[in-house]
Amino acid sequence: MDTIDVRTIIPRDRHPLIFQTFDALADGAGFELVNDHDPKPLYYQFLHERPGQFTWQYLEQGPSTWRVAIRRQSQDNPTDSGAQDHD
């Protein structure tokens, strides 16, 4: 799984890069997001813009480093909420 460490990226460029990366994924593929804060706003943006298309799993929850596995759902097996283990 590829890793995207957005801690060194200008904040306004982070979400577009993450969505561009997600949109290029094959079904079932994913990446690990590394951030310096809880990316919960990004999670809600995914719910709004890519409903039923993704899974979200926290791998590490702070305090200084947050890691999330984000995967593209198979089109044959979408979820209702688009998320798993988001809390």
Backbone as CSV, one residue per row, in Angstrom:
resi,resn,N_x,N_y,N_z,CA_x,CA_y,CA_z,C_x,C_y,C_z
1,MET,0.852,-1.177,0.000,0.000,0.000,0.000,0.897,1.239,0.000
2,ASP,0.614,2.161,-0.895,1.368,3.407,-0.953,1.017,4.293,0.239
3,THR,1.934,5.189,0.578,1.732,6.125,1.677,1.770,7.544,1.142
4,ILE,0.812,8.354,1.590,0.811,9.784,1.290,0.979,10.507,2.614
5,ASP,2.114,11.154,2.789,2.395,11.924,3.999,2.126,13.387,3.666
6,VAL,1.015,13.913,4.164,0.622,15.276,3.815,1.142,16.324,4.800
7,ARG,1.922,15.909,5.761,2.411,16.856,6.771,3.280,17.952,6.176
8,THR,3.927,17.699,5.059,4.806,18.702,4.452,4.156,19.400,3.257
9,ILE,2.889,19.107,3.002,2.173,19.699,1.870,1.353,20.883,2.364
10,ILE,1.315,21.949,1.576,0.527,23.130,1.917,-0.919,22.688,2.151
11,PRO,-1.528,23.117,3.269,-2.872,22.638,3.606,-3.900,22.746,2.478
12,ARG,-3.902,23.822,1.721,-4.916,23.973,0.668,-4.758,22.959,-0.458
13,ASP,-3.569,22.352,-0.555,-3.303,21.374,-1.613,-3.542,19.930,-1.168
14,ARG,-3.783,19.717,0.113,-3.876,18.355,0.643,-5.093,17.587,0.124
15,HIS,-6.277,18.131,0.312,-7.481,17.396,-0.084,-7.523,17.120,-1.583
16,PRO,-7.206,18.106,-2.440,-7.190,17.785,-3.878,-6.229,16.644,-4.218
17,LEU,-5.054,16.614,-3.601,-4.097,15.534,-3.845,-4.661,14.191,-3.383
18,ILE,-5.280,14.179,-2.224,-5.833,12.937,-1.680,-6.954,12.410,-2.578
19,PHE,-7.850,13.283,-3.018,-8.944,12.838,-3.888,-8.434,12.421,-5.264
20,GLN,-7.430,13.100,-5.774,-6.828,12.702,-7.049,-6.225,11.306,-6.927
21,THR,-5.538,11.055,-5.831,-4.944,9.740,-5.594,-6.029,8.679,-5.462
22,PHE,-7.070,8.980,-4.696,-8.168,8.029,-4.521,-8.839,7.709,-5.855
23,ASP,-9.102,8.733,-6.647,-9.804,8.531,-7.914,-9.008,7.676,-8.891
24,ALA,-7.697,7.625,-8.731,-6.844,6.822,-9.616,-6.727,5.363,-9.163
25,LEU,-7.275,5.031,-7.992,-7.161,3.672,-7.460,-8.040,2.683,-8.220
26,ALA,-7.550,1.471,-8.351,-8.372,0.363,-8.845,-9.279,-0.104,-7.709
27,ASP,-10.369,-0.779,-8.050,-11.251,-1.338,-7.025,-10.454,-2.205,-6.055
28,GLY,-10.663,-1.991,-4.771,-9.999,-2.776,-3.741,-8.631,-2.258,-3.343
29,ALA,-8.071,-1.334,-4.120,-6.748,-0.777,-3.808,-6.896,0.360,-2.802
30,GLY,-5.784,0.716,-2.167,-5.833,1.773,-1.178,-4.495,2.428,-0.958
31,PHE,-4.483,3.362,-0.018,-3.255,4.038,0.374,-3.350,4.384,1.851
32,GLU,-2.197,4.654,2.432,-2.135,5.075,3.828,-1.900,6.575,3.862
33,LEU,-2.755,7.281,4.566,-2.635,8.719,4.741,-1.951,8.992,6.075
34,VAL,-0.947,9.859,6.072,-0.259,10.262,7.298,-0.471,11.761,7.462
35,ASN,-0.912,12.174,8.656,-1.198,13.576,8.908,-0.778,13.937,10.325
36,ASP,-0.746,15.244,10.617,-0.349,15.709,11.944,-1.549,16.041,12.826
37,HIS,-2.756,15.780,12.319,-3.978,15.979,13.099,-5.030,14.985,12.609
38,ASP,-6.087,14.854,13.375,-7.164,13.939,12.994,-7.793,14.428,11.687
39,PRO,-7.786,13.605,10.646,-8.345,14.032,9.363,-9.865,13.833,9.276
40,LYS,-10.565,13.973,10.379,-12.017,13.778,10.413,-12.753,14.649,9.389
41,PRO,-12.370,15.931,9.172,-13.054,16.705,8.119,-12.919,16.053,6.735
42,LEU,-11.782,15.444,6.466,-11.590,14.734,5.200,-12.540,13.544,5.122
43,TYR,-12.710,12.837,6.222,-13.645,11.713,6.270,-15.049,12.175,5.872
44,TYR,-15.498,13.293,6.438,-16.831,13.799,6.113,-16.916,14.256,4.662
45,GLN,-15.824,14.796,4.131,-15.798,15.168,2.722,-15.919,13.919,1.840
46,PHE,-15.231,12.845,2.216,-15.367,11.578,1.487,-16.816,11.084,1.546
47,LEU,-17.443,11.147,2.716,-18.839,10.711,2.835,-19.741,11.482,1.878
48,HIS,-19.491,12.765,1.737,-20.310,13.621,0.882,-19.999,13.426,-0.601
49,GLU,-18.710,13.361,-0.939,-18.303,13.351,-2.344,-18.112,11.961,-2.945
50,ARG,-17.861,10.948,-2.109,-17.639,9.579,-2.605,-18.434,8.570,-1.767
51,PRO,-19.744,8.802,-1.595,-20.529,7.904,-0.731,-20.525,6.473,-1.256
52,GLY,-20.300,5.533,-0.332,-20.321,4.120,-0.681,-19.142,3.640,-1.502
53,GLN,-18.134,4.500,-1.689,-17.010,4.154,-2.555,-15.724,3.858,-1.804
54,PHE,-15.707,4.032,-0.478,-14.443,3.935,0.250,-14.615,3.256,1.598
55,THR,-13.488,2.786,2.128,-13.412,2.376,3.529,-12.356,3.246,4.194
56,TRP,-12.501,3.432,5.478,-11.648,4.334,6.264,-11.297,3.603,7.550
57,GLN,-10.018,3.356,7.773,-9.601,2.638,8.976,-8.433,3.365,9.622
58,TYR,-8.633,3.820,10.865,-7.536,4.437,11.599,-6.501,3.371,11.940
59,LEU,-5.252,3.687,11.675,-4.135,2.814,12.035,-3.385,3.377,13.240
60,GLU,-3.407,4.697,13.381,-2.769,5.393,14.510,-3.556,6.672,14.747
61,GLN,-3.843,6.969,16.025,-4.669,8.124,16.357,-3.962,9.069,17.313
62,GLY,-2.956,9.772,16.802,-2.297,10.834,17.531,-1.476,10.378,18.713
63,PRO,-1.004,11.321,19.505,-1.386,12.728,19.433,-0.656,13.532,18.350
64,SER,0.520,13.121,17.923,1.247,13.924,16.933,1.167,13.359,15.521
65,THR,0.870,12.082,15.392,0.778,11.446,14.078,-0.527,10.676,13.968
66,TRP,-1.207,10.892,12.857,-2.449,10.189,12.548,-2.235,9.433,11.251
67,ARG,-2.589,8.138,11.241,-2.456,7.301,10.045,-3.803,6.650,9.760
68,VAL,-4.230,6.735,8.502,-5.516,6.180,8.095,-5.328,5.385,6.811
69,ALA,-5.884,4.180,6.782,-5.920,3.388,5.550,-7.227,3.720,4.835
70,ILE,-7.101,4.190,3.607,-8.260,4.529,2.783,-8.236,3.605,1.572
71,ARG,-9.347,2.904,1.347,-9.429,1.954,0.223,-10.657,2.249,-0.630
72,ARG,-10.505,1.978,-1.919,-11.639,2.090,-2.831,-12.450,0.804,-2.740
73,GLN,-13.740,0.937,-2.508,-14.642,-0.212,-2.467,-14.789,-0.799,-3.864
74,SER,-14.967,-2.075,-3.920,-15.296,-2.734,-5.177,-16.673,-2.263,-5.622
75,GLN,-16.834,-1.984,-6.896,-18.137,-1.566,-7.411,-19.176,-2.670,-7.251
76,ASP,-18.716,-3.912,-7.122,-19.625,-5.038,-6.929,-20.085,-5.173,-5.485
77,ASN,-19.392,-4.469,-4.559,-19.690,-4.629,-3.144,-19.588,-3.297,-2.412
78,PRO,-20.372,-2.274,-2.821,-20.294,-0.990,-2.121,-20.937,-1.078,-0.740
79,THR,-20.561,-0.158,0.139,-21.169,-0.091,1.466,-22.159,1.057,1.491
80,ASP,-23.075,1.033,2.453,-24.048,2.114,2.569,-23.386,3.416,2.990
81,SER,-22.555,3.363,4.007,-21.950,4.576,4.540,-20.629,4.901,3.880
82,GLY,-20.021,3.916,3.247,-18.727,4.146,2.636,-17.596,4.117,3.627
83,ALA,-17.841,3.649,4.838,-16.778,3.720,5.832,-16.808,2.512,6.752
84,GLN,-15.644,2.225,7.299,-15.511,1.194,8.318,-14.520,1.712,9.345
85,ASP,-14.797,1.482,10.602,-13.847,1.803,11.670,-13.388,3.252,11.594
86,HIS,-14.329,4.182,11.514,-13.962,5.583,11.393,-13.837,6.300,12.722
87,ASP,-14.232,5.689,13.812,-14.128,6.355,15.120,-12.899,5.923,15.861
